Amino acid sequence: MSRVSKSHTPDPARLVGVVMRDAVIDMLVDNLVVNGVEVTSYIEAELDRRHPVRLLIRSSDPSELREAHRQLRADWVATVERLREMPSGSEHQRVGGEWSGPATCPSVGNVRAGP
Protein backbone atom coordinates (compact mmCIF):
# COMPACT_ATOMS: atom_id res chain seq x y z
CA MET A 1 0.00 0.00 0.00
CA SER A 2 1.31 3.46 -0.80
CA ARG A 3 1.71 6.42 1.52
CA VAL A 4 -1.58 8.07 2.35
CA SER A 5 -1.64 11.81 2.95
CA LYS A 6 -4.56 14.22 3.01
CA SER A 7 -2.49 16.79 1.14
CA HIS A 8 -1.40 14.42 -1.65
CA THR A 9 -4.28 11.96 -2.04
CA PRO A 10 -7.79 13.21 -2.81
CA ASP A 11 -9.35 9.86 -1.89
CA PRO A 12 -7.80 8.33 1.23
CA ALA A 13 -7.13 4.60 1.39
CA ARG A 14 -9.89 2.85 3.30
CA LEU A 15 -9.86 -0.58 4.88
CA VAL A 16 -13.43 -1.34 5.94
CA GLY A 17 -14.56 -4.61 7.47
CA VAL A 18 -11.00 -5.89 7.60
CA VAL A 19 -9.81 -8.15 10.40
CA MET A 20 -6.07 -8.05 11.08
CA ARG A 21 -4.28 -10.22 13.58
CA ASP A 22 -0.61 -9.87 14.43
CA ALA A 23 -0.39 -6.97 11.95
CA VAL A 24 2.86 -5.05 11.55
CA ILE A 25 2.53 -1.66 9.89
CA ASP A 26 5.84 0.00 9.15
CA MET A 27 5.37 3.03 6.92
CA LEU A 28 4.91 6.78 6.93
CA VAL A 29 1.24 7.60 7.47
CA ASP A 30 -0.55 10.92 7.99
CA ASN A 31 -4.00 11.03 9.56
CA LEU A 32 -4.30 7.36 10.59
CA VAL A 33 -7.81 6.64 11.84
CA VAL A 34 -8.50 3.33 13.58
CA ASN A 35 -12.10 2.53 14.50
CA GLY A 36 -12.99 6.22 14.26
CA VAL A 37 -10.05 7.46 16.36
CA GLU A 38 -7.23 9.49 14.80
CA VAL A 39 -4.15 7.78 16.29
CA THR A 40 -1.21 9.46 14.51
CA SER A 41 -0.48 11.77 17.45
CA TYR A 42 -0.46 8.80 19.87
CA ILE A 43 2.01 6.96 17.65
CA GLU A 44 4.22 10.03 17.26
CA ALA A 45 4.21 10.60 21.04
CA GLU A 46 5.23 6.98 21.69
CA LEU A 47 8.02 7.15 19.10
CA ASP A 48 9.25 10.41 20.67
CA ARG A 49 9.20 8.75 24.10
CA ARG A 50 11.23 5.80 22.80
CA HIS A 51 13.62 7.98 20.79
CA PRO A 52 13.93 11.44 22.42
CA VAL A 53 16.39 12.55 19.73
CA ARG A 54 13.35 12.89 17.42
CA LEU A 55 12.31 15.96 19.43
CA LEU A 56 15.74 17.51 18.95
CA ILE A 57 15.69 16.82 15.21
CA ARG A 58 12.46 18.81 14.85
CA SER A 59 13.75 21.75 16.89
CA SER A 60 14.46 25.17 15.41
CA ASP A 61 17.07 25.85 18.11
CA PRO A 62 20.59 25.48 16.65
CA SER A 63 22.01 24.14 19.92
CA GLU A 64 19.36 21.39 20.02
CA LEU A 65 20.04 20.55 16.37
CA ARG A 66 23.76 20.27 17.17
CA GLU A 67 22.91 17.99 20.10
CA ALA A 68 20.72 15.86 17.82
CA HIS A 69 23.60 15.58 15.36
CA ARG A 70 25.99 14.62 18.18
CA GLN A 71 23.61 11.93 19.47
CA LEU A 72 22.91 10.49 16.03
CA ARG A 73 26.62 10.42 15.19
CA ALA A 74 27.44 8.69 18.49
CA ASP A 75 24.71 6.10 17.86
CA TRP A 76 26.06 5.49 14.36
CA VAL A 77 29.64 5.07 15.64
CA ALA A 78 28.36 2.55 18.20
CA THR A 79 26.46 0.68 15.45
CA VAL A 80 29.54 0.43 13.23
CA GLU A 81 31.60 -0.73 16.22
CA ARG A 82 29.07 -3.51 16.90
CA LEU A 83 29.30 -4.53 13.25
CA ARG A 84 33.10 -4.72 13.54
CA GLU A 85 32.76 -7.04 16.53
CA MET A 86 30.53 -9.47 14.60
CA PRO A 87 31.94 -12.42 12.63
CA SER A 88 33.40 -11.40 9.28
CA GLY A 89 30.79 -11.17 6.53
CA SER A 90 27.82 -11.09 8.91
CA GLU A 91 27.30 -7.38 8.26
CA HIS A 92 25.97 -8.40 4.82
CA GLN A 93 23.23 -10.66 6.25
CA ARG A 94 19.63 -9.58 6.61
CA VAL A 95 17.85 -10.51 9.83
CA GLY A 96 14.10 -10.54 10.28
CA GLY A 97 13.51 -8.74 7.00
CA GLU A 98 15.69 -5.79 8.03
CA TRP A 99 18.29 -4.36 5.70
CA SER A 100 21.91 -5.45 5.99
CA GLY A 101 24.51 -2.98 7.25
CA PRO A 102 25.74 -2.00 3.77
CA ALA A 103 22.17 -1.74 2.47
CA THR A 104 21.36 0.68 5.29
CA CYS A 105 24.37 2.84 4.51
CA PRO A 106 26.86 2.01 1.76
CA SER A 107 29.75 3.34 3.86
CA VAL A 108 29.18 0.37 6.20
CA GLY A 109 30.18 -1.98 3.39
CA ASN A 110 33.77 -2.03 4.57
CA VAL A 111 33.49 -1.82 8.36
CA ARG A 112 36.56 -4.04 8.71
CA ALA A 113 38.78 -1.29 7.31
CA GLY A 114 38.72 0.70 10.56
CA PRO A 115 38.03 4.39 11.15
N, C-alpha and C positions, 0 to 999 in steps of 0.2 A: 504494500500500500504506500502511496506517495505521501509527502508532507502535506498536512492540511492547515491552511491559514485563512482566516477571515479576509485578510487583505489581498490574498492572491487567488483564492478559489471562490467563485461566485456560489457554487453549490457545495456545501460541506459534505465530506464522506459521512455516511450514516450506516451504523450497524444496528439493526432493529430485530429483536427476537432472537438474538445470538446468545448461545450459551458457551462460555469459555471456562475451561478448567486448567489450572496450572499454566496460565498465559504469561508470556514474557513479552513486554512491549518496550522496545529499545529504539526510540526515534525522537526527532524533534517535533513536538506537537504544540500548537497554539489553540487555546479555547477547547480543552478536552472536557467533555460533559459525560458523566457516567451516571446513569439512572436519574437524570435531571439535575445533577449537581456538577457545577463547573469545578474541576479538581486541579487545574493547572497550578494555581497558587499554592495548594497544599504540597504538590510534588516539588515545586521550586523551593519551598521552605524546607522540606526534608533534605533535598540535595544541598542546600546552603548549610544546613546543620551538619551534614556529614562531611562537607568539603568547604570550610569557612573561607578558603581562598577565593571562592566564587564571588563573595561579597566584595573583596578587594579588587578583583578584576573589573567589576562594574562601577567602581568608584571614579569620580572625577578629580579626586585629590591626588596630585602627583606623588606624594610620599606613600600613599596606600598602593598606588600602581607599582611603585618601585618595590614595595614589600611583597606584592603579589608576584612580581618577576623573580625576586629573590627566592620565595618559597617554591615556585614552580621549577626554577633552575635546580634548587637543592633536591627536590623530589626526583627530577630527571637524573641527576648525578647518582642518587641512590639507586634508581632503577637500573642504570647502566652498570653500576657496581655489582648489583645482584646478578645481572646477566653474565658478567665476567666470572662470577663464582660458580656458575652452573657448568655442567659437563660440556665440553667443546661440541659445537653444532646444535645444541639444544635451543639456542636463541632463534633458530629458524623453524622450530616446531610450533604448530598452533595447538592451543589447549582450550577445550570447551567452546570451540567456534570463535575464539578471540584471535585477533591478528598476531602474527609472529613479531618479534622485536624489530627486524628490518622492515616488515610491512608497515609497522606503526610509524617508524621514522627511518628512512634510508641510512642515516648516519650511524645507526645501530648495527648495520650490516657487518662491521668489522670491530666489534667490541673487544676482541682479543688484542688489538693493536696498542691499547693503552691510551692515556690521555693525550 
